[in-house]
C-alpha cells in the first residue's frame, strides 16, 4: 500500500473539531503507512494555541518514534523554487500567492521524492503544483 501524509489543511480541520479528531485521522488513510511532513508540523505549531499545541506535540512524538517524519532535502527545496518559478511565469505572482504556496510545494516535492501520497483539503493549490511536477495527491474532507 502506498504511504500517505496529510497536509496541514486536514489537521487544522480536525483540530477545529476537537475531541481528539486530529489523532483519529488514521481512517482517512485506510491501511497506508502514514507519515507527517516537518513542514506540516511547523505550520501546525505556528497556528496552535495551548490545547492544540499538546495535540501537535503528541503527533510529533508519535511520528518521530515511528521514524516517519518527512524532512525536505536540498533537492526538494530546489525543485520547489523551480516549480514556483514556472508557476509564476504562467500566472501572476499575486494571483498564485507564491509565498503561501512555498510550504505546499515543499510538501509536494518531498512526498513525491518518496512516493508518498499527499491527502489534502486544498485541491486548488495542489492541482496547480501537479501541473509542473507530478506527485500523488488526493482530496479528502475531515
C-alpha positions in Angstrom: 0.0 0.0 0.0 1.3 3.5 -0.9 2.4 5.6 2.1 0.4 8.8 2.7 0.6 12.0 4.6 -1.9 14.7 5.5 -1.2 18.3 4.7 -1.9 21.0 7.3 -5.5 21.6 5.9 -6.6 18.2 7.1 -5.1 18.5 10.6 -6.4 22.1 11.0 -9.9 20.9 10.2 -9.6 18.1 12.7 -8.1 20.4 15.4 -11.0 22.8 15.0 -13.5 19.9 15.5 -11.7 19.0 18.8 -12.5 15.8 20.7 -9.3 14.1 19.5 -10.3 14.3 15.9 -6.7 15.1 14.8 -5.5 11.9 16.4 -8.3 9.9 14.8 -7.5 10.9 11.2 -6.0 7.5 10.6 -9.2 6.3 9.0 -8.7 8.7 6.0 -5.5 6.9 5.0 -7.0 3.4 5.2 -4.2 0.9 5.7 -1.5 3.1 4.2 1.7 3.7 6.2 1.1 7.3 7.5 3.8 10.0 7.5 3.9 13.6 8.7 5.9 16.4 7.0 8.2 18.6 9.1 6.6 21.5 7.1 3.2 20.5 8.3 4.4 20.3 11.9 5.8 23.8 11.5 2.5 25.1 10.2 0.6 23.4 13.0 2.9 24.8 15.7 2.7 28.3 14.2 -1.1 28.4 14.5 -1.6 26.3 17.7 -3.0 27.6 20.9 -2.3 25.8 24.2 -4.8 23.0 23.7 -3.8 22.4 20.1 -0.1 22.5 20.9 -0.4 19.5 23.1 -2.0 17.5 20.3 0.7 18.6 17.8 3.4 17.6 20.3 1.8 14.2 20.6 1.6 13.9 16.8 5.3 14.8 16.5 6.3 12.4 19.2 4.3 9.5 17.7 5.7 10.1 14.2 9.2 10.5 15.5 9.0 7.2 17.3 7.8 5.5 14.1 10.6 7.2 12.2 8.0 8.7 9.7 8.7 12.4 9.7 9.4 13.6 6.2 12.0 16.4 6.1 12.6 18.2 2.8 16.2 17.8 1.5 18.2 20.1 -0.8 16.6 18.7 -4.0 13.1 19.3 -2.6 14.0 22.9 -1.9 15.5 23.5 -5.3 12.6 21.7 -7.1 10.2 23.9 -5.1 11.9 27.0 -6.4 11.8 25.7 -9.9 8.2 24.8 -9.8 7.2 28.1 -8.2 9.2 30.0 -10.9 7.4 28.1 -13.7 4.0 28.7 -12.0 4.8 32.4 -11.6 5.7 32.6 -15.3 2.3 31.1 -16.2 0.3 33.1 -13.6 0.6 36.5 -11.9 2.6 36.3 -8.6 -0.3 38.0 -6.7 -2.8 35.6 -8.2 -1.0 32.4 -7.1 0.1 33.7 -3.7 3.7 32.3 -4.3 4.7 32.8 -0.6 1.7 30.8 0.5 2.4 28.1 -2.0 6.0 27.5 -0.8 5.0 25.2 2.1 2.6 23.2 -0.1 5.3 22.9 -2.8 7.8 21.7 -0.2 5.4 19.1 1.0 4.6 18.0 -2.6 8.2 17.8 -3.7 9.4 15.8 -0.7 6.4 13.5 -0.7 6.9 13.0 -4.5 10.5 12.0 -3.9 9.5 9.1 -1.7 6.3 8.2 -3.5 4.1 9.3 -0.6 0.5 10.4 -1.5 -0.5 13.8 -0.1 -4.0 13.9 1.3 -5.4 17.5 1.4 -8.5 19.6 1.6 -6.7 22.2 -0.5 -7.4 21.0 -4.0 -6.7 24.2 -5.9 -3.1 24.7 -4.8 -2.1 21.0 -5.2 -3.7 20.8 -8.6 -1.6 23.8 -9.7 1.6 22.3 -8.4 0.9 18.9 -10.0 0.8 20.7 -13.4 4.5 21.4 -13.1 5.8 18.3 -11.3 3.9 15.1 -11.0 3.3 13.7 -7.5 0.5 11.6 -6.0 -2.3 13.5 -4.2 -5.9 13.3 -3.3 -8.6 15.4 -1.8 -10.3 14.4 1.4 -12.6 16.2 3.8 -12.5 15.7 7.6 
